[in-house]
Amino acid sequence: MKDTLTIIKKEWRSFFGSEKGVFAVHGILIFVWSFIPLSSGSGSVLSGNPLWWLFFSVIVSGSFANSVFVAERLSGSMEILLTSGFPRNSVLLGKTGFVILMAVVIGGLSFALSFLWASLISKQCLFQTDSLLFGALLYCAGTFMNAAAGAWMSIRLSSPRLLPFVNLLFVGLVCGIYYALRYAAGVPGWPLFLFLAAAGIAFLLLAKKDFNGEKIIAPLDL
């Protein structure tokens, strides 16, 4: 657990040491996406389709997964980390945990701004409780699945830069299978987040297997 927290702190410091343009991009993303859940003229939040938040999770978690998994593999710093004495499971869980943490923070900020805009539009900030909860669960489950899939696919992809598109494909496949079951077998509408969470667990187990089986060509003694 201590090693996992150390990896999260390492990623946290790396992120806050990024160029100012990175923060500007995330700020614009939070600002723009906060307007999408507002219904036309009603001032209610998430009264529309909560799937917007699922695709938002793909964008945000994919961005961070690309930086902590793909970019480090392309630069060679992943090899250094894997041979620096940290257990590989701690590296995997720490990096995955960081992606989830940052995506939840950004999603929470966007959620908060949505409520602010709604309160400014209407004296009463109205929202649909079921839709709000469903959207939050979808966002968190989608974030988990994308972070785990990003960890696994960063090893499997011959061109890791394709990771954001692959994550989008995985989300589309899970949603497609789920809605096919829903209409064919009468599966309820709310457990989609459970399907996403189950897929995330499967991807995390695959990533764990590949991380522990990965061979480093030239181990470094640090």
Secondary structure, DSSP 4 states (H G I P E B T S, - for coil): -HHHHHHHHHHHHHHHTS-HHHHHHHHHHHHHHTTTTB-TTT-EES-S-THHHHHHHHHHHHHHHIIIIIHHHHHTHHHHHHTTT--HHHHHHHHHHHHHHHHHHHHHHHHHHHHHHHHHH-SS-EE-HHHHHHHHHHHHHHHHHHHHHHHHHHHH-SSGGGHHHHHHHHHHHHHHHHHHHHHHH---STTHHHHHHHHHHHHHHHHHHHHHHPPPSS----
